[in-house]
Amino acid sequence: MDRPTLLSRIARKGAAHEAIAHSIAGRRDAIAQLIGGLASAEPRVKYGCAKVLTLVSQQNPAALYPMFDVFLPLLEHENSFLKWNAIAIVANLAAADTKGMIDRILPRYLKPIGGPVMITAANTIAGAATIALARPDLADNLARAILGVEEAKYDTAECRNVAIGHAISALGRFFQHIRRQKPVLEFVSRQTANTRNATKKKAEAFLKKYGSPEEPAQTKQAATATSTAG
């Protein structure tokens, strides 16, 4: 499969990006072509390559891990689509991170949570949860960064409310790995008064599942286990 054939397949309308990602995941030459395609002037090639690379990072993060540094400049790229894909890719590569690359770039990675672009913050929040699932030892640091969404500066207060909803969803993905759960539960508890109904409902569902700041779910479970054992 030569370069024009691969990139033309990716750029084709209705292209099966997932199948393409699966077929080239172990091929360094093909991955190099995809990375080169990110600089294409043709939108379908550029965005198609970004999508396929994101899928590869999900399916086989080890295949992209040697190119970890390639994606770091894209975290601040002026093109939002490339930036958002890079955020997802870097997060997915945490599962293959044998050299502690994530640890070194974490402050830079998490910076968008503070604003000003809500969609970039939301993508970063989701990425932080992905990293936490791959690296439970970082869960508390990542949770603390996500909690910063409450004081973040976005275009509007409603943007912050939307981002808070994303934060609640993300925290729910790795709550079991968080050691200091009370600040998280307090944050979520405050959102039961959020003026955005969708965010309020997420907060209520979270607390129903994990408990209140006074009685986290893990405390309830321990009490139930003790009672049963007795």
C-alpha positions, 0 to 999 in steps of 0.5 A: 500500500503506497502513500497515495493509496493509503491517504486517498482511502482515508480521504474518501467519502464514507471511508471506513476509518476504524477498519483502516486503523485496525489494518495499519496499527502495526505498520510503522510506515503506514503510521508515518504516512498518517502523521505526515498527512496531518500537515496536508492542505486537503481537509479530508486527508488531514482530518481523516488521518487525525481520526485514524490515528486516534483510533489506532491510539485506542486499539493499539497504543503501543504502536503509536507510543514511539511517536509520543513526542510528535503529538505534544506540539499538537496539544497547542495547535491552532487547529482545534480539531487537531488539538482535540484529537491530540488530547485524546491520543496522548491520553490513550498512550498512557496505557503504553507509557513505559518511560513516564512520559505522561508524568513529565507533561501532565501540567501542560496537558491539564492546563486547558481545564482552566479555560478559556475554551470550554470544548478544549477543557471538556476534551482534556477532562475526558482525557484525564479520566482515560489517563487515570484508568491507565495510571491509577497512581495519578488518580488523585492528582488528576481528580484535583485538576478536574475539580479546578473546573469550578473556578475556570474562566470560560466565555460564559457561566453556562459554559462552565456549567457544561464543563462541570457536567463533563467533570462529573462524568469523568470523575465517575469513570475513575472514582474508585481509584481516588483515595481522597474522595471527600473533595470530589463528593463535596464538589458533586454535591454542590452541583445538585444546585447547578442551574443547568438541569443536565449537570444537576441530574448528573450530580444527583446520579453520581451521588446516588451511586457513590454516596454523599460527602458524609457517607461515601459509597465505599463507607456504606459498602464496608458497613454493609460487609461488616453487618453481613459478616456479623 
